[in-house]
């Protein structure tokens, strides 16, 4: 089979090395997988690559067995040494992400005899089947609404806590013809294909990075394609084993945003320079850090509120006990006094 990989990172990542979409291919055994690490989790690209590499050497289509294999990878992620940022604010954010674990989608297939494809997936990556260059079928989602309603991911912390339901994995056996074309796509491109299936011919024509770059950036510019990491693995079943990877060359990077300077009028008159405005990525990072601190503060506030309630309850119990003890002491004193009076009356008689 002839396999062509198309990959381009989102512009906010600037360089290809920061792409969080990953893939793994074993041509001889006809095993292919893709995984899309989520931006919000810690080092998700690394986790996504681990999932793909594990599946390449151990393809498993029983969800319980695949979970077991992925849990072993999650343990290795948990035990690895992590070097946090020297920036205290970024380090705090990284620690928060580490606690929540790394997260990724996963889609793996194996092409078997009699034109049968076995597939297993968790998350919003999707498989498309083309016949005569027209969209025939898709898996596991049939339209963009189904894909958008998906909220499932493979998370390291959930795996370590055995908190992943095997039923979340979607497993299927798909029959294809020898002339069919199969495409594995990450979420942004999958949405694009569902919405604009007529664009499939343009995707199939891409043979170079210049073609890929021009097509993807033009669709971003038109607002038709979500600006995210883009991955497509195109499989032609009736060809000899060959792998072609179309991705950015080493010297390619998207231009970084120009940092504009904000200069107040009073300072302008004095010809004094001001600090640069934060870039969009920096502002996002600051917002994430602020949200993390706010969440921590809310958690501490909640704990203090609970402690305050407990303290009030304990105080009430203590006061109640003291009141009961005082009442009991008064009753005892009254009983002793009454007993003494009775004894005096008996003596007088």
C-alpha positions in Angstrom: 0.0 0.0 0.0 1.1 3.6 -0.7 0.9 5.8 2.3 1.2 9.6 2.2 1.4 11.7 5.4 0.4 15.3 5.2 1.3 17.4 8.3 1.4 21.1 9.2 1.4 22.7 12.6 -0.8 25.6 13.6 0.6 29.1 13.2 0.6 29.8 16.9 3.1 26.9 17.4 5.5 28.6 14.9 7.8 25.6 14.5 7.0 22.0 13.3 8.7 20.5 16.3 5.9 21.8 18.6 3.1 20.0 16.7 0.9 17.9 19.0 -0.5 15.6 16.2 1.5 12.4 16.0 1.5 9.3 13.9 3.1 5.9 13.5 3.3 3.6 10.5 4.5 0.0 10.0 4.2 -0.7 6.3 5.1 -4.3 6.4 2.5 -5.2 8.9 0.1 -2.6 7.5 -0.4 -0.9 10.9 -1.2 2.9 11.1 -2.2 5.1 13.9 -2.6 8.8 14.6 -3.1 10.7 17.9 -3.9 14.3 18.7 -2.5 15.7 21.9 -4.6 18.3 23.6 -3.2 21.8 24.0 -4.5 22.1 27.6 -2.5 19.2 29.0 1.1 18.8 29.9 3.5 17.6 27.1 0.6 16.1 25.2 2.6 15.6 22.0 5.0 13.3 23.8 2.0 11.3 25.2 0.4 11.1 21.7 3.6 9.7 20.2 3.8 7.1 23.0 0.3 5.8 22.1 1.1 5.5 18.4 4.5 3.8 19.0 3.0 1.3 21.4 0.2 0.4 19.0 2.7 0.0 16.2 4.5 -2.8 18.0 1.4 -4.2 19.8 -1.7 -3.5 17.8 -4.7 -4.5 20.0 -8.4 -4.3 19.1 -9.7 -5.6 22.4 -10.4 -2.4 24.4 -9.5 -3.9 27.7 -6.1 -5.1 26.4 -5.4 -1.8 24.7 -6.1 0.0 28.0 -3.7 -2.3 29.8 -1.0 -1.4 27.3 -1.7 2.3 27.4 -1.7 2.2 31.2 1.9 0.8 31.1 2.9 3.9 29.0 1.1 6.1 31.5 3.1 4.7 34.3 6.3 5.5 32.4 5.1 9.0 31.9 4.4 9.4 35.6 7.8 8.1 36.6 9.9 10.2 34.2 11.9 13.1 35.4 10.4 16.5 34.5 12.2 19.7 34.3 9.9 22.6 35.1 10.3 26.1 33.7 12.7 28.5 35.7 9.9 31.0 35.5 7.9 30.6 38.8 4.6 31.5 37.1 5.1 29.0 34.3 6.3 26.4 36.7 3.1 26.7 38.8 1.1 26.2 35.6 3.1 23.2 34.6 2.7 21.6 38.0 -1.1 22.1 37.7 -1.0 20.5 34.3 1.1 17.6 35.6 -1.4 16.8 38.3 -4.2 16.5 35.7 -2.1 14.3 33.4 -1.4 14.3 29.6 -4.3 13.9 27.2 -4.7 12.7 23.6 -7.1 11.2 21.1 -6.2 7.9 19.4 -7.1 6.1 16.2 -5.4 2.9 15.1 -6.0 0.6 12.2 -4.6 -2.6 10.7 -5.2 -3.5 7.0 -5.8 -7.3 6.8 -6.5 -9.8 4.1 -9.6 -9.7 1.9 -9.6 -5.9 2.0 -10.6 -5.8 5.7 -9.7 -2.9 8.0 -9.8 -3.3 11.7 -10.1 0.0 13.6 -10.2 1.1 17.2 -10.5 4.7 18.4 -11.1 7.0 21.3 -11.6 10.7 20.7 -12.4 12.9 17.7 -9.9 11.7 15.0 -11.7 10.1 12.1 -11.4 7.6 9.3 -12.8 8.3 5.8 -13.3 5.9 2.9 -13.3 7.3 -0.6 -14.5 5.5 -3.7 -13.8 7.0 -7.1 -12.5 10.1 -5.1 -15.9 10.6 -3.5 -16.7 10.2 0.2 -18.4 6.9 0.7 -18.2 6.2 4.5 -16.6 7.4 7.7 -15.7 6.0 11.1 -16.4 6.4 14.0 -18.4 9.6 13.3 -20.8 10.0 10.4 -21.1 13.8 10.4 -19.7 16.9 12.0 -22.4 17.0 14.7 -21.4 13.6 16.0 -17.8 14.5 16.0 -18.4 17.8 17.8 -20.4 16.0 20.5 -17.4 13.8 21.4 -15.7 14.6 24.7 -13.6 11.4 25.2 -9.8 11.3 25.4 -7.0 9.1 26.7 -5.7 10.7 29.8 -2.7 9.4 31.8 -4.1 10.2 35.2 -7.4 8.5 34.4 -5.5 5.4 33.2 -3.4 5.3 36.4 -6.6 5.5 38.5 -8.3 2.8 36.3 -10.9 5.4 35.5 -11.3 4.8 31.8 -14.4 2.8 30.7 -13.3 0.3 28.0 -16.7 0.9 26.3 -15.5 4.4 25.3 -13.3 2.8 22.7 -15.1 2.3 19.4 -14.1 -0.9 17.6 -15.1 -1.8 14.1 -14.3 -4.0 11.1 -14.6 -2.3 7.8 -14.8 -3.9 4.3 -13.3 -1.9 1.5 -12.4 -2.5 -2.2 -8.9 -2.7 -3.5 -9.4 0.6 -5.4 -10.7 2.5 -2.3 -8.7 5.3 -0.6 -8.6 5.5 3.1 -7.8 8.7 5.0 -7.0 9.1 8.7 -7.5 12.7 9.8 -7.2 14.7 13.1 -10.1 16.7 14.3 -9.8 20.0 12.5 -9.3 18.3 9.1 -12.1 15.8 9.8 -14.6 18.7 10.4 -13.4 20.3 7.2 -14.0 17.1 5.2 -17.4 16.7 6.6 -18.4 20.2 5.8 -16.7 20.5 2.4 -16.3 17.0 0.9 -15.8 18.6 -2.5 -12.4 19.7 -1.2 -11.2 16.0 -1.0 -9.8 16.1 -4.6 -7.7 19.1 -3.7 -6.3 17.2 -0.7 -5.5 14.1 -2.8 -3.5 16.2 -5.2 -1.1 17.5 -2.6 2.4 16.0 -3.3 4.7 18.7 -1.9 5.1 20.9 1.1 4.5 24.0 -1.0 1.1 22.5 -2.2 0.2 21.6 1.4 1.2 25.0 2.8 -0.7 26.9 0.1 -3.9 24.8 0.5 -4.0 24.8 4.3 -3.2 28.5 4.8 -5.7 29.5 2.1 -8.5 27.6 3.9 -7.4 29.1 7.2 -7.6 32.5 5.6 -11.1 31.9 4.2 -12.2 30.7 7.6 -13.3 27.3 6.2 -10.7 25.3 8.2 -10.2 25.5 11.9 -6.7 26.8 12.7 -5.1 23.8 14.4 -2.5 21.2 13.9 -3.4 19.4 10.6 -2.7 15.7 10.0 -3.9 13.4 7.2 -2.7 9.9 6.4 -3.8 8.9 2.9 -3.7 5.2 2.1 -4.0 3.8 -1.4 -4.5 0.0 -0.9 -3.7 -1.1 -4.5 -0.2 0.2 -4.6 3.2 -1.2 -3.6 4.5 -0.5 -0.1 5.8 3.0 -0.1 5.8 5.9 2.4 5.8 9.6 1.6 5.9 12.3 4.2 4.9 15.8 3.3 5.8 18.1 6.2 7.6 21.4 6.9 11.4 21.4 6.1 13.8 22.1 8.9 14.2 25.8 8.0 10.5 26.5 7.9 8.6 28.4 10.6 5.6 30.6 10.7 6.5 34.3 11.4 6.1 35.3 15.0 3.7 38.1 15.8 5.2 41.5 15.7 5.3 42.9 19.2 3.9 46.4 19.1 4.9 49.0 21.6 2.4 51.0 23.6 3.7 54.4 24.5 1.5 56.7 26.7 1.3 60.3 25.5 3.1 61.6 28.5 6.1 59.3 27.9 6.0 59.9 24.2 6.7 63.6 24.8 9.7 62.6 26.9 10.9 60.1 24.2 10.7 57.2 26.7 10.1 53.7 25.4 7.4 51.5 26.9 7.2 47.8 27.5 6.1 45.6 24.6 2.5 44.4 24.5 2.1 40.7 25.3 1.5 38.5 22.3 -1.6 36.4 22.0 0.2 33.3 23.2 1.6 35.2 26.2 -1.8 36.5 27.0 -3.3 33.0 26.8 -0.5 31.7 29.1 -1.2 34.6 31.6 -4.9 33.8 31.5 -4.2 30.1 32.1 -2.0 31.0 35.0 -4.6 33.4 36.5 -7.3 30.8 36.1 -5.1 28.2 37.8 -4.4 30.6 40.8 -8.1 31.5 40.9 -9.0 27.8 41.1 -6.4 27.2 43.8 -7.7 30.2 45.8 -11.3 28.9 45.4 -10.3 25.5 46.6 -8.5 26.9 49.6 -11.5 29.2 50.3 -13.8 26.2 50.1 -11.7 24.2 52.5 -11.6 27.2 55.0 -15.3 27.5 54.7 -15.7 23.8 55.6 -13.3 24.2 58.5 -15.2 27.2 59.8 -18.4 25.3 59.7 -16.8 22.4 61.6 -15.4 24.8 64.1 -18.8 26.3 64.7 -20.4 22.9 65.1 -17.7 21.9 67.6 -18.2 25.1 69.5 -22.0 24.6 69.6 -21.4 21.0 70.9 -19.0 22.2 73.6 -21.5 24.9 74.7 -24.3 22.4 74.8 -22.2 20.0 76.9 -21.3 22.7 79.3 -24.9 23.8 79.6 -26.0 20.2 80.2 -23.1 19.8 82.8 -24.2 23.0 84.5 -27.8 21.8 84.6 -26.8 18.5 85.9 -24.7 20.1 88.6 -27.6 22.3 89.7 -29.9 19.3 89.9 -27.4 17.4 91.9 -27.0 20.3 94.3 -30.7 20.6 94.7 -31.0 16.9 95.3 -28.3 17.0 98.0 -30.0 20.1 99.6 -33.4 18.4 99.6 -31.9 15.2 101.1 -30.2 17.3 103.9 -33.5 19.0 104.8 -35.3 15.6 104.9 -32.7 14.2 107.3 -33.0 17.3 109.6 -36.8 16.9 109.7 -36.3 13.2 110.7 -33.9 14.2 113.5 -36.4 16.8 114.8 -39.1 14.2 115.0 
